[in-house]
Amino acid sequence: MGTADFPKVLESTPGVYVTREGGGYGDSKITMRGFKSENVAVLVNGVSMNDMEWGGVYWSNWAGLSDVASNIQTQRGLGAAKVSTPSVGGSVNVVTKSTDAKKGGYFSYGMGNDGYNKLTFNLSTGRTKSGWALNMLGARTWGDGYIQGSDFQGWNYFLSLSKDFGEHHRLSITAFGAPQWHNRRSSYDGLTVQGWQDVQQYMPYGDKYRFNATYGYDNQGRIRHSSQNVYHKPQIQLQHLWQISNTASLNTVAYLSLGYGGGESGEGAGAYKANWYGTTDGKLNMNFRRADGTFDYGKVQDLNEKSESGSQMVMTMSNNQHRWYGLVSTFTKELNDRLNVYAGVDLRSYVGTHNNRITDLFSGAYYIDPYRANVKAANNSAAADPLFKYQKLSVGDIVRRDYDGHVNQGGVFGQAEYDHNNLTAFISGSLSYTNQWRYDRFYYEKSKAESESHGSLGFTLKGGVNYKFPHIDDWGGQHNVFVNGGVISRSPYLLSSLFLSGDVSNELNPDAMNEKIYSVEAGWTYHTASFNFNLNAYHTIWKDKTLARSLDITDAAGNPDRGLINMQGVNSLHQGVEAELDYKPVKWFSVRGMLSLGNWIWTNNAVGYFYNSQGQPLADAKGKIASGIYANDHAKMTLNQKDVKEGGSAQFTSSLGFTIYPMENLRLGLDWKYFSNYYADYALNSRDLNLNGVKL
């Protein structure tokens, strides 16, 4: 995979699409069968990596996984994973290097375009006579980045120590992490086709797509940025493997995951906040633009120095930390020569802390946070003081938000598999209970800081049959057919749907409900000693997806407030056909290819109702309270999206690759990839929201 991000190794898998969202180090995002990262399970040694509050994965936190991976297991569709929470689009399980690796080690140095450099070392003791084994790896990666002003530096470490206790017990401890910082091009700074043509005047010929709309300089000539990300997410796993007998085993993993860091977030007074964005509606923002096209941070300094009311534009660090403890234990038993079963428990406890701290006043004397005007005296008595919203803040002070998200989850899972002659069948299921709440230190005083807790049950039920035809044809080939199906009921996520506005409010979403997924898949495979071909089709219905967004309004007294909308009953259909082949006619040459054609569409027009920051139903944008939830005067909005294609992922993908093995331990490869039917990934923002209106 060379210098590419870890997810790129999956790009030749049917139904998988990978793109670098911000163009910076580790800024990849992955979709499987059109489902985004919050619907794709990512595991390391069987332990879930998906964020407990919103379900997704930031791959920049795991940029070093490719160095420590010994095996990558992918599964498209519902599948059967040994955890209690479901995946919809598929799953990716990274198996790290084993302590059973051969004794020895290596040192490597790699280099690439745009100043890319990488140093790596690995040492392994192998398994000693006394049963001890140690494997360690370290790496450092740095470079300038392809995108203008996207320099980066990342470290990667891995340590695994294990000990055999007799023939039936093994205890191992594994620690890994990848601290990094990288500057990036903001995903909010997209440009239209004409917009990209316009920036050509600022860049050397052929380099217009390297342009970064927020790369620039201040009055002191220093390079400045507004989209830096800094994060470290170490994880420690303690594993006990008990081989109870020849037919039974118990595998238990206790783990601790910690997260430290965040990303830059520009804040400002009134309309000035929007000036931190390098583009507006796909066009270059010229308010703070130098003649050479760079962002004029010096002009921000001048603005703040001249202001008599403090800094109008400041930089903050959007901090996102977490403490996550968990345990996964799986018992496996071979009941007889036809029937195997496994069952287990999956326990998790998570606390995420989120706030914004001022990091740079940009030559201003102080900053007045406009979000303090949204703090209600009914929730925080400090806001009763008229001077509360005019408090002068400095570097290190908190603005906009300061809260903890709590998620506790417990579940059980199991599977039974029947295998006799040429028939294999399985049935699996899981049941989980999730309890979630917020603790807010910004908008609420201590006695009211903790929200109501919300508990919900989720479940999965899956089954499938596989039949291998016994006949071997004249080419030595054998046919195989399968069909799988399942249903998922998934609890709502804390940030995306459980609360009306998970960043700033303790008000629960009255319409939050479990998402339901129904899926069926069928396929045929044909294989010989040198040739393999797989063909399958899938049909997935996704119902009751919840989408919550906010907009600026005033309350009944004319004070600024936040309006909130919950788009309920959002449904979609994901269906498609996938094919892949692998052919090795001779020892020194192989060819592989894949093709995937999807049809992913929204299947209904969603209706959403408006609420104020207190969770009260709104009748209009001036803060008038409706007579009741869903009453005739409860303001609502319809989103006309029926039959609109889902965006964010290419619905047609294909690849063709060749590999030559000229000598032992040397291979040369060439891959060709093609993507099309890519539709824009859109999301509602406050400008789209229209009380009692329709969004086309």
Secondary structure by P-SEA (a helix, b strand, c coil): cccccccccccccccbbbbbcccccccbbbbccccccccbbbbcccccccccccccccccccccccccccbbbbbcccccccccccccccbbbbbcccccccccccccccccccbbbbbbbbbbccccccbbbbbbbbbccccccccccccbbbbbbbbbbbbbccccbbbbbbbbbbbbccccccccccccaaaaaaacccccccccccccccccccccccccccbbbbbbbbbbbbbbbbccccccbbbbbbbbbbbbbbbbbbbbccccccccccccccccccccccccccccaaaaaaaaaacccccccbbbbbbbbbcccbbbbbbbbcccccbbbbbbbbbbbbbbbbbbbbcccccccbbbbcccccccccccccccccccccccccccccccccbbbbbbbbbcccbbbbbcccbbbbcccbbbbbbbbbbbcccccccccccbbbbbcccccccbbbbbccccccccbbbbbbcccbbbbbcccccccccccccccccccccbbbbbbbbcccccccccccbbbbbbbbbbbbcbbbbbbbbbbbcccccbbbbbbbbccccccccbbbbbbcccccccbbbbbbbbbbbbbbcbbbbbbbbcccccccccccccccccccccccccccccccccccccccccccccccccccccccccbbbbbbbccccccccccccccccccccc
